[in-house]
Amino acid sequence: MSDHDEVAGDLPDGIDSADGDDQRGPWLLALGALAVGVLAFLVSGARSLYRRLRGRGSREQ
């Protein structure tokens, strides 16, 4: 058995290989929420701009 066969044995006590994945979850959730917020903001702005441009067109006729 080589030294690299048992990775968990090389780590300090109390740390296992799953801790990296546990730390990634909250960051992915936060980035996902941020992406949804940015998308909602852009959609809201696009709708507002569309209504504004549509409103100007109907007044000119």
Buried (B, 14 or more C-beta within 10 A) or exposed (E): EEEEEEEEEEEEEEEEEEEEEEEEEEEEEEEEEEEEEEEEEEEEEEEEEEEEEEEEEEEEE
